[in-house]
Structures are given as structure tokens and as C-alpha cells.
Amino acid sequence: MAVIDIGAAAIGRYGTASGNVTWVGVENPANDTGSITSIEVWFDALYGNAGSVEVATFDHEGSNALSTRDSEALGTVTAGSKQTFAGLAMDVATGDYLGLYFSGGALEFSYTGGSGAWDASGDNIPCSSTTFNLTAGRTISLYGTGETAGVGIPLFMHHYKQMWGNN
């Protein structure tokens, strides 16, 4: 199995993104298909802990229309440092983007120097063919890793041994 990564580093940045908005980072789309098993996120300490945090993988359908592929609820997230959530099982496909919704707090955010970010007012997890606003240069502190689907030769070998024995 290969490692999948998606999103931008969850680090302290010089700006903040407000809550009650669904944010999707353009930076670093998923490099493979499989499952996101770990999420890293950083919320700004000045605004307190983030509430009702949900993360999702998004498929870009063109013309800034996005649909969620899969999502995970993280709940309340402690602000002021990178927080890591492991043991997740969120579907992802090559080229997907990583995003989140939160009801309170403020996400660490850069206004310039990044690949851009989509935003849409309210909780858009899940969504289907929803039009988001795209702003160039932005980066959100949200990153995920996972593994590719483990199919192929091991499954074939299992069936081969069933049919032909252990020769």
C-alpha cells in the first residue's frame, strides 16, 4: 500500500478563517485513491476551541462546483496548536480536495502565497454539485494522510491457492 496525502500543512499562520463557513483547500489534491486515516488541523487560540468540526473529501466537478465524497465528524477541537485525529476511514479519490466546516473558533489561514481556497456559507457537508467561491492565494491549515486500497495481487494469490493448492 502507498501513502496518500491531501491538503496543506496544519501550522500556525498569520490569518484566520471564520466559522459557519465550509472551507476547502485547493493546495495539494489527493495523490491516490483509498482512505484518509489521519487528519491534522490548527485553530487559532485567540478565538477559542472550534465547535462541531466536520472534515470531508471533495470532488471538484468544474466551474467551482463541489460534491462531498465522504466525511468524518471530529466534534470540538482544541485551539492553539496542531491537533491530530487518527483512526479515521474517509474515502478519497485521486484529485480530491480536503475541506471542513466548524461552527465556532477560527482556522489558521494564509491570505497570500497558497494555491487558493473555496468557501461557501453554512454547513455544506455533505453537499452535491454546490457552487463555492474560489479565492486565489489562500491556504488553510488542514492536512490528511492515508493509504491506498490494498487490492490486486494478494487477493489474486488467495484465489489461486484455493483453486490450485499451495504448489
DSSP file (Angstrom, degrees, kcal/mol; ACC not computed):
  #  RESIDUE AA STRUCTURE BP1 BP2  ACC     N-H-->O    O-->H-N    N-H-->O    O-->H-N    TCO  KAPPA ALPHA  PHI   PSI    X-CA   Y-CA   Z-CA
    1    1 A M              0   0    0      0, 0.0     2,-0.2     0, 0.0   149,-0.1   0.000 360.0 360.0 360.0 144.9    0.0    0.0    0.0
    2    2 A A        -     0   0    0    147,-0.1   146,-1.9     1,-0.0     2,-0.4  -0.664 360.0-104.5-103.1 159.8    1.1    3.5   -0.8
    3    3 A V  E     -A  147   0A   0     -2,-0.2     2,-0.4   144,-0.2   144,-0.3  -0.686  29.4-155.0 -85.6 133.6    0.8    6.7    1.4
    4    4 A I  E     -A  146   0A   0    142,-2.2   142,-2.0    -2,-0.4     2,-0.3  -0.878  11.8-175.3-103.0 139.1   -1.9    9.2    0.4
    5    5 A D  E     +A  145   0A   0     -2,-0.4    26,-1.0   140,-0.2     2,-0.3  -0.988   5.0 173.3-134.1 151.8   -1.6   12.9    1.3
    6    6 A I  E     +A  144   0A   0    138,-2.1   138,-2.9    -2,-0.3    22,-0.1  -0.989  41.2  15.8-154.4 139.7   -4.0   15.7    0.8
    7    7 A G  E    S-A  143   0A   0     21,-2.6     2,-0.3    20,-0.5   136,-0.2  -0.314  83.8 -57.8  92.8-174.9   -4.2   19.4    1.9
    8    8 A A        -     0   0    0    134,-1.6   134,-0.3   132,-0.5    -2,-0.1  -0.729  65.3 -75.7-109.1 156.1   -1.7   21.9    3.3
    9    9 A A        -     0   0    0     -2,-0.3     2,-1.4     1,-0.1   133,-0.2  -0.165  40.7-124.6 -51.4 136.8    0.4   21.6    6.5
   10   10 A A        +     0   0    0    131,-0.2     2,-0.3    31,-0.1    -1,-0.1  -0.707  60.9 137.9 -86.3  89.5   -1.5   22.2    9.7
   11   11 A I        -     0   0    0     -2,-1.4     2,-0.3    31,-0.1    31,-0.1  -0.830  63.6 -83.9-130.1 165.4    0.7   25.1   11.0
   12   12 A G        -     0   0    0     -2,-0.3     2,-0.2    68,-0.1    31,-0.0  -0.588  53.5-174.2 -68.4 129.9    0.2   28.4   12.7
   13   13 A R        -     0   0    0     -2,-0.3    97,-0.1     2,-0.3    96,-0.0  -0.711  35.5-109.3-123.2 174.0   -0.4   31.0   10.0
   14   14 A Y  S    S+     0   0    0     -2,-0.2     2,-0.2    94,-0.1    96,-0.2   0.504  94.1  43.4 -87.9  -4.1   -0.8   34.8   10.1
   15   15 A G  E     -D  109   0B   0     94,-1.7    94,-2.4     2,-0.0     2,-0.3  -0.772  69.2-134.6-131.0 177.2   -4.5   35.0    9.4
   16   16 A T  E     -D  108   0B   0     92,-0.2     2,-0.4    -2,-0.2    92,-0.2  -0.981   4.7-144.5-136.2 149.1   -7.7   33.3   10.4
   17   17 A A  E     -D  107   0B   0     90,-2.4    90,-2.1    -2,-0.3     4,-0.1  -0.932  29.6-121.9-110.5 135.5  -10.8   31.9    8.6
   18   18 A S  E     -D  106   0B   0     -2,-0.4     3,-0.3    88,-0.2    88,-0.2  -0.256  21.5-112.1 -78.8 162.5  -14.1   32.3   10.3
   19   19 A G  S    S+     0   0    0     86,-0.6    84,-0.2     1,-0.2    -1,-0.1  -0.164  89.8  56.2 -82.7-179.6  -16.6   29.6   11.3
   20   20 A N  S    S+     0   0    0     82,-3.4   102,-2.7     1,-0.2     2,-0.3   0.743  92.8  98.7  61.8  26.5  -20.1   28.8   10.0
   21   21 A V  E    S-GH 102 121C   0     81,-0.5     2,-0.6    -3,-0.3    81,-0.6  -0.987  75.2-127.6-136.2 142.7  -18.4   28.5    6.5
   22   22 A T  E     -GH 101 120C   0     98,-3.1    98,-1.6    -2,-0.3     2,-0.4  -0.861  30.0-164.9 -91.9 122.3  -17.4   25.4    4.7
   23   23 A W  E     -GH 100 119C   0     77,-2.8    77,-2.7    -2,-0.6     2,-0.4  -0.893   9.9-174.3-111.0 136.5  -13.7   25.8    3.6
   24   24 A V  E     -GH  99 118C   0     94,-2.4    94,-3.1    -2,-0.4     2,-0.3  -0.988  19.2-136.6-132.5 122.3  -12.0   23.6    1.0
   25   25 A G  E     -GH  98 117C   0     73,-2.3    73,-0.5    -2,-0.4    92,-0.2  -0.591   8.3-162.3 -81.4 136.5   -8.2   23.9    0.3
   26   26 A V        +     0   0    0     90,-2.3    91,-0.2    -2,-0.3    -1,-0.1   0.741  62.2 103.1 -83.1 -26.8   -7.0   23.9   -3.3
   27   27 A E  S    S-     0   0    0     89,-0.7   -20,-0.5   111,-0.2    71,-0.3  -0.336  87.4  -1.3 -64.7 134.0   -3.5   23.1   -2.2
   28   28 A N  S    S-     0   0    0    -22,-0.1   -21,-2.6    -2,-0.1    -1,-0.2   0.958  74.8-151.4  56.9  70.7   -2.2   19.5   -2.7
   29   29 A P        -     0   0    0      0, 0.0    68,-0.2     0, 0.0   -24,-0.1  -0.258  43.0 -69.6 -62.2 160.9   -5.1   17.4   -4.1
   30   30 A A        -     0   0    0     66,-2.6    65,-2.5    63,-0.3   -24,-0.2  -0.239  38.9-151.5 -56.6 135.2   -5.1   13.7   -3.1
   31   31 A N  S    S+     0   0    0    -26,-1.0     2,-0.3    63,-0.2    -1,-0.1   0.462  72.0   5.0 -89.5  -3.0   -2.3   11.8   -4.8
   32   32 A D  S    S-     0   0    0    -27,-0.2     2,-0.4    61,-0.1    64,-0.2  -0.964  78.2 -92.3-165.4 176.8   -4.1    8.5   -4.9
   33   33 A T  S    S+     0   0    0     -2,-0.3   116,-1.1    60,-0.2     2,-0.3  -0.852  73.0  73.1-105.1 137.3   -7.3    6.6   -4.2
   34   34 A G  E    S-CB  92 148A   0     58,-2.4    58,-1.9    -2,-0.4     2,-0.4  -0.860  81.3 -33.4 166.4-126.8   -8.0    4.9   -0.9
   35   35 A S  E     -CB  91 147A   0    112,-2.6   112,-1.9    -2,-0.3     2,-0.6  -0.996  36.9-136.3-136.8 132.7   -8.8    6.0    2.7
   36   36 A I  E     +CB  90 146A   0     54,-3.4    54,-2.2    -2,-0.4   110,-0.3  -0.797  27.7 171.7 -84.8 121.1   -7.8    9.1    4.7
   37   37 A T  E     +     0   0A   0    108,-1.9    51,-2.2    -2,-0.6    50,-0.6   0.549  59.2  39.5-109.2 -12.1   -7.0    7.7    8.2
   38   38 A S  E     -CB  86 145A   0    107,-2.1   107,-2.2    48,-0.2     2,-0.4  -0.999  58.8-167.7-144.6 137.3   -5.5   10.8    9.9
   39   39 A I  E     -CB  85 144A   0     46,-2.3    46,-2.9    -2,-0.3     2,-0.4  -0.976   2.9-164.6-124.6 137.4   -6.3   14.5    9.9
   40   40 A E  E     +CB  84 143A   0    103,-3.2   103,-2.6    -2,-0.4     2,-0.3  -0.978  16.8 167.9-118.7 136.2   -4.3   17.4   11.2
   41   41 A V  E     -CB  83 142A   0     42,-2.1    42,-2.9    -2,-0.4     2,-0.4  -0.988  21.2-153.2-146.8 151.7   -5.8   20.8   11.8
   42   42 A W  E     -C   82   0A   0     99,-1.4    66,-2.5    -2,-0.3     2,-0.3  -0.972   9.6-171.7-133.4 118.4   -4.8   24.0   13.6
   43   43 A F  B     -E  107   0B   0     38,-0.6    37,-3.3    -2,-0.4    38,-0.3  -0.849  34.4-102.8-106.5 146.4   -7.3   26.5   15.1
   44   44 A D    >   -     0   0    0     62,-3.2     3,-1.0    -2,-0.3    62,-0.4  -0.467  19.8-142.4 -72.1 132.3   -6.2   30.0   16.4
   45   45 A A  G >  S+     0   0    0      1,-0.2     3,-1.3    -2,-0.2    -1,-0.1   0.787  93.9  68.5 -65.6 -30.4   -6.0   30.2   20.2
   46   46 A L  G 3  S+     0   0    0      1,-0.3    -1,-0.2     2,-0.1     3,-0.1   0.760 102.9  44.7 -63.1 -24.4   -7.4   33.8   20.3
   47   47 A Y  G <  S-     0   0    0     -3,-1.0    -1,-0.3     1,-0.3    58,-0.2   0.393 109.9-124.8-103.1   1.5  -10.8   32.6   19.2
   48   48 A G    <   -     0   0    0     -3,-1.3    58,-0.5    -4,-0.2    -1,-0.3  -0.114  51.2 -23.5  82.9 177.8  -11.2   29.6   21.5
   49   49 A N        -     0   0    0     30,-0.1     2,-0.4    56,-0.1    29,-0.2  -0.223  67.3-115.2 -62.4 150.7  -11.8   26.0   20.7
   50   50 A A  E     -I   77   0C   0     27,-2.4    27,-2.8    55,-0.1     3,-0.3  -0.730  30.6-148.1 -90.4 136.1  -13.6   25.1   17.4
   51   51 A G  E     +M  104   0D   0     53,-0.6    52,-2.9    -2,-0.4    53,-0.7  -0.743  65.4   7.3-107.4 153.8  -17.0   23.5   17.7
   52   52 A S  E    S-     0   0C   0     -2,-0.3     2,-0.4    50,-0.2    -1,-0.2   0.862  78.3-173.6  51.6  46.3  -18.9   21.0   15.6
   53   53 A V  E     +I   75   0C   0     22,-2.7    21,-3.1    -3,-0.3    22,-1.5  -0.568   8.8 177.4 -78.1 128.4  -15.9   20.3   13.3
   54   54 A E  E     -IJ  73 101C   0     47,-2.5    47,-2.2    -2,-0.4     2,-0.3  -0.984  10.3-160.5-125.3 139.6  -16.5   18.1   10.3
   55   55 A V  E     +IJ  72 100C   0     17,-2.7    17,-2.4    -2,-0.4     2,-0.3  -0.883  14.4 175.6-116.7 154.2  -13.9   17.2    7.7
   56   56 A A  E     -IJ  71  99C   0     43,-2.3    43,-2.5    -2,-0.3     2,-0.4  -0.995  31.7-122.6-153.5 154.6  -14.6   15.9    4.2
   57   57 A T  E     -IJ  70  98C   0     13,-2.2    12,-3.1    -2,-0.3    13,-0.8  -0.845  34.8-155.9 -94.9 141.0  -13.1   14.9    0.9
   58   58 A F  E     -IJ  68  97C   0     39,-3.0    39,-2.6    -2,-0.4     2,-0.5  -0.950  12.7-145.2-125.4 138.6  -14.5   16.9   -2.1
   59   59 A D  E     -I   67   0C   0      8,-3.2     8,-1.8    -2,-0.4     2,-0.7  -0.894  19.1-139.5 -97.8 125.2  -14.7   16.1   -5.8
   60   60 A H  E     -I   66   0C   0     -2,-0.5     6,-0.2    35,-0.3     3,-0.1  -0.788  18.1-175.4 -87.3 118.1  -14.3   19.2   -8.0
   61   61 A E        -     0   0    0      4,-3.1     5,-0.1    -2,-0.7    -1,-0.1   0.357  49.6 -93.7 -94.9   3.9  -16.8   18.9  -10.8
   62   62 A G  S >  S+     0   0    0      3,-0.5     3,-2.1     0, 0.0    -1,-0.3  -0.097 103.4  56.1  98.6 158.0  -15.7   22.0  -12.7
   63   63 A S  T 3  S-     0   0    0      1,-0.3     3,-0.1    -3,-0.1    69,-0.1   0.809 130.5 -64.6  52.1  35.6  -16.9   25.7  -12.6
   64   64 A N  T 3  S+     0   0    0      1,-0.2    68,-2.9    67,-0.1     2,-0.5   0.680  98.0 141.8  63.1  20.9  -16.3   25.7   -8.8
   65   65 A A  E <   - K   0 131C   0     -3,-2.1    -4,-3.1    66,-0.2    -3,-0.5  -0.834  28.7-174.3 -92.3 127.7  -19.0   23.1   -8.2
   66   66 A L  E     -IK  60 130C   0     64,-2.8    64,-2.5    -2,-0.5     2,-0.4  -0.912  14.5-169.2-124.3 148.9  -18.0   20.6   -5.4
   67   67 A S  E     -I   59   0C   0     -8,-1.8    -8,-3.2    -2,-0.3     2,-0.3  -0.994  28.0-116.6-132.5 141.6  -19.6   17.4   -4.0
   68   68 A T  E     -I   58   0C   0     59,-2.0   -10,-0.3    -2,-0.4     3,-0.1  -0.564  20.5-172.0 -76.2 139.8  -18.5   15.6   -0.9
   69   69 A R  E    S-     0   0C   0    -12,-3.1     2,-0.3     1,-0.4    -1,-0.2   0.828  70.1 -22.6 -92.3 -45.7  -17.2   12.1   -1.4
   70   70 A D  E     -I   57   0C   0    -13,-0.8   -13,-2.2    21,-0.2    -1,-0.4  -0.971  62.6-160.8-160.2 163.2  -17.0   11.2    2.3
   71   71 A S  E     -I   56   0C   0     -2,-0.3     2,-0.3   -15,-0.2   -15,-0.2  -0.965   8.2-155.1-149.8 163.8  -16.8   12.9    5.7
   72   72 A E  E     -I   55   0C   0    -17,-2.4   -17,-2.7    -2,-0.3     2,-0.5  -0.995  20.2-131.1-140.4 138.4  -15.9   12.4    9.4
   73   73 A A  E     +I   54   0C   0     -2,-0.3   -19,-0.3   -19,-0.2   -20,-0.1  -0.803  21.7 178.1 -89.2 127.6  -17.2   14.3   12.5
   74   74 A L  E     -     0   0C   0    -21,-3.1     2,-0.2    -2,-0.5   -20,-0.2   0.618  24.1-156.6-101.5 -18.4  -14.3   15.5   14.7
   75   75 A G  E     +I   53   0C   0    -22,-1.5   -22,-2.7   -24,-0.1     2,-0.3  -0.557  57.8   2.9  79.3-142.1  -16.5   17.3   17.3
   76   76 A T  E    S-     0   0C   0     -2,-0.2     2,-0.5   -24,-0.2   -25,-0.2  -0.658  71.2-157.8 -82.6 134.0  -14.9   20.0   19.4
   77   77 A V  E     -I   50   0C   0    -27,-2.8   -27,-2.4    -2,-0.3     2,-0.1  -0.957  18.1-119.1-119.4 129.9  -11.2   20.7   18.5
   78   78 A T        -     0   0    0     -2,-0.5   -35,-0.4   -29,-0.2     3,-0.4  -0.410  31.2-139.7 -64.6 134.3   -8.7   22.3   20.9
   79   79 A A  S    S+     0   0    0      1,-0.2   -35,-0.2    -2,-0.1   -30,-0.1  -0.527  70.0  53.0 -92.7 161.5   -7.3   25.6   19.6
   80   80 A G  S    S+     0   0    0    -37,-3.3     2,-0.3    -2,-0.2    -1,-0.2   0.315 103.7  35.2 102.1  -5.7   -3.7   26.9   19.8
   81   81 A S  S    S-     0   0    0     -3,-0.4   -38,-0.6   -38,-0.3     2,-0.2  -0.975  96.9 -68.0-163.7 168.6   -1.7   24.0   18.3
   82   82 A K  E     -C   42   0A   0     -2,-0.3     2,-0.4   -40,-0.2   -40,-0.2  -0.488  47.3-160.2 -66.3 130.4   -1.8   21.3   15.7
   83   83 A Q  E     -C   41   0A   0    -42,-2.9   -42,-2.1    -2,-0.2     2,-0.4  -0.953   1.9-156.3-114.9 134.1   -4.4   18.7   16.6
   84   84 A T  E     -C   40   0A   0     -2,-0.4     2,-0.5   -44,-0.2   -44,-0.2  -0.919   6.9-166.7-116.0 135.1   -4.3   15.2   15.1
   85   85 A F  E     +C   39   0A   0    -46,-2.9   -46,-2.3    -2,-0.4     3,-0.2  -0.971  16.0 179.3-122.1 114.0   -7.2   12.8   14.7
   86   86 A A  E     +C   38   0A   0     -2,-0.5   -48,-0.2   -48,-0.2   -49,-0.0  -0.571  52.2  53.9-108.7 172.2   -6.2    9.2   13.8
   87   87 A G  E    S+     0   0A   0    -50,-0.6   -49,-0.2     1,-0.2    -1,-0.2   0.687  73.6 142.3  78.6  19.1   -8.2    6.0   13.3
   88   88 A L  E     -     0   0A   0    -51,-2.2    -1,-0.2    -3,-0.2     2,-0.1  -0.399  40.0-159.0 -85.8 167.1  -10.5    7.6   10.6
   89   89 A A  E     +     0   0A   0     -2,-0.1     2,-0.6   -18,-0.1   -52,-0.2  -0.557  26.8 159.0-146.1  75.2  -11.8    5.9    7.5
   90   90 A M  E     -C   36   0A   0    -54,-2.2   -54,-3.4   -20,-0.1   -20,-0.1  -0.899  39.2-123.3-108.5 119.9  -12.7    8.6    5.0
   91   91 A D  E     +C   35   0A   0     -2,-0.6     2,-0.3   -56,-0.2   -56,-0.2  -0.275  34.2 177.5 -60.9 142.6  -12.9    7.7    1.3
   92   92 A V  E     -C   34   0A   0    -58,-1.9   -58,-2.4   -23,-0.1     2,-0.3  -0.992  14.2-157.9-145.8 146.8  -10.7    9.7   -1.1
   93   93 A A    >   -     0   0    0     -2,-0.3     3,-2.5   -60,-0.2   -63,-0.3  -0.910  42.5 -80.0-122.6 153.7  -10.1    9.5   -4.8
   94   94 A T  T 3  S+     0   0    0     -2,-0.3   -63,-0.2     1,-0.3   -61,-0.1  -0.251 119.4  21.5 -49.8 129.7   -7.1   10.8   -6.8
   95   95 A G  T 3  S+     0   0    0    -65,-2.5   -35,-0.3     1,-0.3    -1,-0.3   0.329  90.5 137.3  90.6  -6.8   -7.6   14.6   -7.3
   96   96 A D    <   -     0   0    0     -3,-2.5   -66,-2.6   -64,-0.2     2,-0.3  -0.240  44.4-136.2 -66.1 161.9  -10.0   15.1   -4.4
   97   97 A Y  E     - J   0  58C   0    -39,-2.6   -39,-3.0   -68,-0.2     2,-0.4  -0.832  10.1-124.8-118.2 158.2   -9.6   18.1   -2.1
   98   98 A L  E     +GJ  25  57C   0    -73,-0.5   -73,-2.3    -2,-0.3     2,-0.3  -0.874  37.0 157.9-108.2 134.7   -9.8   18.3    1.7
   99   99 A G  E     -GJ  24  56C   0    -43,-2.5   -43,-2.3    -2,-0.4     2,-0.3  -0.872  17.6-158.8-145.2 177.7  -12.2   20.7    3.5
  100  100 A L  E     -GJ  23  55C   0    -77,-2.7   -77,-2.8    -2,-0.3     2,-0.3  -0.986  10.9-147.3-156.3 162.0  -14.0   21.3    6.7
  101  101 A Y  E     +GJ  22  54C   0    -47,-2.2   -47,-2.5    -2,-0.3     2,-0.3  -0.978  19.6 174.9-128.3 144.2  -16.9   23.0    8.4
  102  102 A F  E     -G   21   0C   0    -81,-0.6   -82,-3.4    -2,-0.3   -81,-0.5  -0.986  25.9-148.7-149.6 146.3  -16.9   24.4   12.0
  103  103 A S  S    S+     0   0    0    -52,-2.9     2,-0.3    -2,-0.3   -51,-0.2   0.683  79.3  15.5 -91.6 -18.9  -19.4   26.3   14.0
  104  104 A G  B    S+M   51   0D   0    -53,-0.7   -53,-0.6   -86,-0.1     2,-0.1  -0.973  95.6  40.8-151.3 163.8  -17.1   28.3   16.2
  105  105 A G  S    S-     0   0    0     -2,-0.3   -86,-0.6   -58,-0.2     2,-0.3  -0.451  77.8 -86.8  91.3-171.2  -13.5   29.3   16.6
  106  106 A A  E     -D   18   0B   0    -58,-0.5   -62,-3.2   -62,-0.4     2,-0.2  -0.980  28.2-132.5-146.4 129.0  -11.1   30.4   13.8
  107  107 A L  E     -DE  17  43B   0    -90,-2.1   -90,-2.4    -2,-0.3   -64,-0.2  -0.560  32.7-105.0 -79.7 138.9   -9.0   28.3   11.5
  108  108 A E  E     +D   16   0B   0    -66,-2.5    33,-2.0    -2,-0.2     2,-0.3  -0.473  54.9 174.0 -63.2 137.0   -5.3   29.2   10.9
  109  109 A F  E     -DF  15 140B   0    -94,-2.4   -94,-1.7    31,-0.2     2,-0.4  -0.999  31.2-145.0-155.1 138.7   -5.3   30.7    7.4
  110  110 A S  E     - F   0 139B   0     29,-2.6    29,-1.8    -2,-0.3     4,-0.1  -0.933   4.1-160.9-110.1 137.7   -2.9   32.4    4.9
  111  111 A Y  S    S+     0   0    0     -2,-0.4     2,-0.3    27,-0.2    -1,-0.1   0.674  74.4  27.8 -89.7 -19.3   -4.2   35.1    2.6
  112  112 A T  S    S+     0   0    0      1,-0.1     3,-0.1    27,-0.1    25,-0.1  -0.938 100.5  40.8-138.8 160.4   -1.4   35.0    0.1
  113  113 A G  S    S+     0   0    0     -2,-0.3    25,-0.2     1,-0.3     2,-0.1   0.362  88.7  98.7  89.4  -5.1    1.2   32.6   -1.2
  114  114 A G  S    S-     0   0    0     23,-2.8    23,-0.5    -4,-0.1    -1,-0.3  -0.347  84.5-102.9-105.0-172.6   -1.0   29.5   -1.5
  115  115 A S  S    S-     0   0    0      1,-0.3     2,-0.2    23,-0.2    24,-0.2   0.636  71.4 -98.0 -86.4 -16.7   -2.9   27.7   -4.2
  116  116 A G        -     0   0    0     22,-2.5   -90,-2.3    20,-0.3   -89,-0.7  -0.540  28.8-118.0 123.2 170.4   -6.3   29.1   -3.1
  117  117 A A  E     -HL  25 135C   0     18,-1.9    18,-2.3   -92,-0.2     2,-0.3  -0.992  10.4-139.4-148.8 142.4   -9.4   28.1   -1.1
  118  118 A W  E     -HL  24 134C   0    -94,-3.1   -94,-2.4    -2,-0.3     2,-0.3  -0.766  24.4-175.5 -94.4 148.1  -13.1   27.5   -1.9
  119  119 A D  E     +HL  23 133C   0     14,-2.0    14,-2.9    -2,-0.3     2,-0.3  -0.997  12.8 179.9-143.4 149.0  -15.7   28.7    0.6
  120  120 A A  E     -H   22   0C   0    -98,-1.6   -98,-3.1    -2,-0.3     4,-0.2  -0.976  36.7-106.3-146.1 133.9  -19.4   28.5    0.9
  121  121 A S  E    S+H   21   0C   0     -2,-0.3  -100,-0.3  -100,-0.2  -101,-0.1  -0.298  81.1   6.2 -61.3 138.2  -21.6   29.9    3.7
  122  122 A G  S    S-     0   0    0   -102,-2.7     2,-0.9  -103,-0.1  -100,-0.3  -0.200 109.2 -34.4  86.6-175.9  -23.0   27.4    6.2
  123  123 A D        +     0   0    0      1,-0.1    -2,-0.1  -102,-0.1   -22,-0.1  -0.748  53.9 169.8 -87.5 107.1  -22.5   23.7    6.7
  124  124 A N        +     0   0    0     -2,-0.9    -1,-0.1    -4,-0.2   -56,-0.1  -0.148  27.8 136.5-110.3  35.0  -22.1   22.1    3.2
  125  125 A I  S    S+     0   0    0      1,-0.2     2,-0.1   -58,-0.0   -54,-0.0  -0.946  74.9  25.1-124.0 108.0  -21.0   18.7    4.5
  126  126 A P  S    S+     0   0    0      0, 0.0     2,-0.3     0, 0.0    -1,-0.2   0.565  92.3 156.1 -84.2 167.4  -22.5   16.8    2.8
  127  127 A C        -     0   0    0     -2,-0.1   -59,-2.0     3,-0.0     2,-0.4  -0.974  29.1-149.1-147.8 161.3  -23.2   18.6   -0.5
  128  128 A S  S    S-     0   0    0     -2,-0.3   -61,-0.2   -61,-0.2   -62,-0.0  -0.962  78.2 -22.7-137.6 117.5  -23.9   17.7   -4.1
  129  129 A S  S    S+     0   0    0     -2,-0.4     2,-0.4     1,-0.2   -62,-0.2   0.874  85.8 168.0  51.3  44.7  -22.9   19.9   -7.0
  130  130 A T  E     -K   66   0C   0    -64,-2.5   -64,-2.8    -6,-0.1     2,-0.5  -0.739  35.1-125.2 -90.6 133.9  -22.7   23.0   -4.7
  131  131 A T  E     -K   65   0C   0     -2,-0.4     2,-0.3   -66,-0.2   -66,-0.2  -0.684  30.3-170.7 -82.7 125.4  -21.1   26.2   -6.1
  132  132 A F        -     0   0    0    -68,-2.9     2,-0.4    -2,-0.5   -12,-0.2  -0.725  25.5-111.8-108.0 159.8  -18.3   27.5   -3.9
  133  133 A N  E     -L  119   0C   0    -14,-2.9   -14,-2.0    -2,-0.3     2,-0.5  -0.791  29.7-148.8 -88.2 135.4  -16.4   30.8   -4.2
  134  134 A L  E     -L  118   0C   0     -2,-0.4     2,-0.5   -16,-0.2   -16,-0.2  -0.928  13.9-175.0-108.9 127.7  -12.8   30.5   -5.1
  135  135 A T  E >   -L  117   0C   0    -18,-2.3   -18,-1.9    -2,-0.5     3,-0.8  -0.986  21.1-133.8-121.7 122.3  -10.2   32.9   -3.9
  136  136 A A  T 3  S+     0   0    0     -2,-0.5   -20,-0.3   -20,-0.2   -21,-0.1  -0.283  80.6  28.7 -69.7 155.2   -6.6   32.6   -5.2
  137  137 A G  T 3  S+     0   0    0    -23,-0.5   -23,-2.8     1,-0.2    -1,-0.2   0.217  86.4 124.4  86.9 -14.4   -3.6   32.7   -2.9
  138  138 A R    <   -     0   0    0     -3,-0.8   -22,-2.5   -25,-0.2     2,-0.3  -0.410  37.3-169.1 -83.5 156.3   -5.2   31.3    0.3
  139  139 A T  E     -F  110   0B   0    -29,-1.8   -29,-2.6   -25,-0.2     2,-0.4  -0.986   7.2-154.3-142.2 133.0   -4.1   28.3    2.3
  140  140 A I  E     -F  109   0B   0     -2,-0.3     2,-1.8   -24,-0.2  -132,-0.5  -0.849  26.2-118.4-106.6 147.2   -6.0   26.6    5.1
  141  141 A S  S    S+     0   0    0    -33,-2.0   -99,-1.4    -2,-0.4     2,-0.3  -0.551  71.8 118.3 -84.8  76.3   -4.2   24.6    7.9
  142  142 A L  E     + B   0  41A   0     -2,-1.8  -134,-1.6  -134,-0.3     2,-0.3  -0.966  33.0 168.7-146.9 122.5   -5.8   21.3    7.2
  143  143 A Y  E     -AB   7  40A   0   -103,-2.6  -103,-3.2    -2,-0.3     2,-0.3  -0.986   9.1-170.8-140.5 144.3   -3.9   18.1    6.2
  144  144 A G  E     -AB   6  39A   0   -138,-2.9  -138,-2.1    -2,-0.3     2,-0.3  -0.974   3.4-170.4-136.7 152.2   -4.7   14.5    5.8
  145  145 A T  E     +AB   5  38A   0   -107,-2.2  -107,-2.1    -2,-0.3  -108,-1.9  -0.940  19.7 138.6-134.2 159.8   -2.8   11.2    5.2
  146  146 A G  E     -AB   4  36A   0   -142,-2.0  -142,-2.2    -2,-0.3     2,-0.3  -0.881  40.7 -83.2-170.4-158.0   -4.0    7.7    4.5
  147  147 A E  E     -AB   3  35A   0   -112,-1.9  -112,-2.6    -2,-0.3  -144,-0.2  -0.941  32.1-111.7-133.4 150.6   -3.4    4.5    2.5
  148  148 A T  E     - B   0  34A   0   -146,-1.9  -114,-0.3    -2,-0.3     2,-0.2  -0.364  52.5 -83.7 -72.0 160.7   -4.3    3.3   -1.0
  149  149 A A        -     0   0    0   -116,-1.1     2,-1.4     1,-0.1    -1,-0.1  -0.487  38.9-133.4 -67.0 133.6   -6.8    0.4   -1.3
  150  150 A G        +     0   0    0     -2,-0.2     2,-0.3    -3,-0.1    -1,-0.1  -0.563  57.3 125.6 -93.3  72.4   -5.0   -2.9   -0.8
  151  151 A V        +     0   0    0     -2,-1.4     2,-0.5     3,-0.1    -3,-0.0  -0.784  36.1  52.2-120.6 167.7   -6.4   -4.9   -3.7
  152  152 A G  S  > S+     0   0    0     -2,-0.3     4,-2.4     1,-0.2     3,-0.3  -0.937 100.5  25.3 118.8-120.0   -4.7   -6.9   -6.5
  153  153 A I  H  > S+     0   0    0     -2,-0.5     4,-3.1     1,-0.2     5,-0.3   0.876 118.7  52.9 -59.3 -46.0   -2.0   -9.5   -6.1
  154  154 A P  H  > S+     0   0    0      0, 0.0     4,-1.8     0, 0.0    -1,-0.2   0.920 113.4  44.8 -58.6 -41.0   -2.8  -10.6   -2.5
  155  155 A L  H  > S+     0   0    0     -3,-0.3     4,-2.0     2,-0.2    -2,-0.2   0.918 113.8  50.0 -66.0 -43.3   -6.4  -11.2   -3.4
  156  156 A F  H  X S+     0   0    0     -4,-2.4     4,-2.6     1,-0.2    -1,-0.2   0.921 109.8  50.8 -59.9 -45.2   -5.4  -13.0   -6.7
  157  157 A M  H  X S+     0   0    0     -4,-3.1     4,-2.5     1,-0.2    -1,-0.2   0.871 106.4  55.2 -63.5 -36.6   -3.0  -15.2   -4.8
  158  158 A H  H  X S+     0   0    0     -4,-1.8     4,-1.7    -5,-0.3    -1,-0.2   0.942 112.3  42.2 -60.2 -47.8   -5.6  -16.2   -2.3
  159  159 A H  H  X S+     0   0    0     -4,-2.0     4,-2.0     2,-0.2    -2,-0.2   0.873 111.9  55.4 -67.6 -36.8   -7.9  -17.4   -5.1
  160  160 A Y  H  X S+     0   0    0     -4,-2.6     4,-3.0     1,-0.2     5,-0.3   0.927 108.3  48.1 -60.7 -45.7   -5.1  -19.1   -6.9
  161  161 A K  H  X S+     0   0    0     -4,-2.5     4,-1.7     1,-0.2    -1,-0.2   0.864 109.9  52.8 -65.3 -35.4   -4.2  -21.1   -3.8
  162  162 A Q  H  < S+     0   0    0     -4,-1.7    -1,-0.2    -5,-0.2    -2,-0.2   0.896 117.2  38.1 -64.6 -38.8   -7.8  -22.1   -3.4
  163  163 A M  H  < S+     0   0    0     -4,-2.0    -2,-0.2     1,-0.1    -1,-0.2   0.888 132.8  20.7 -79.8 -41.1   -8.0  -23.3   -7.0
  164  164 A W  H >< S-     0   0    0     -4,-3.0     3,-0.5     1,-0.3    -3,-0.2   0.383  99.4-124.1-116.4   0.7   -4.6  -24.9   -7.4
  165  165 A G  T 3<  -     0   0    0     -4,-1.7    -1,-0.3    -5,-0.3    -2,-0.1  -0.344  51.5 -51.6  83.2-170.7   -3.3  -25.7   -3.9
  166  166 A N  T 3         0   0    0      1,-0.2    -1,-0.2    -4,-0.1    -5,-0.1   0.086 360.0 360.0 -93.2  22.0    0.0  -24.5   -2.5
  167  167 A N    <         0   0    0     -3,-0.5    -1,-0.2    -6,-0.1    -2,-0.1   0.469 360.0 360.0 -68.3 360.0    2.2  -25.7   -5.4
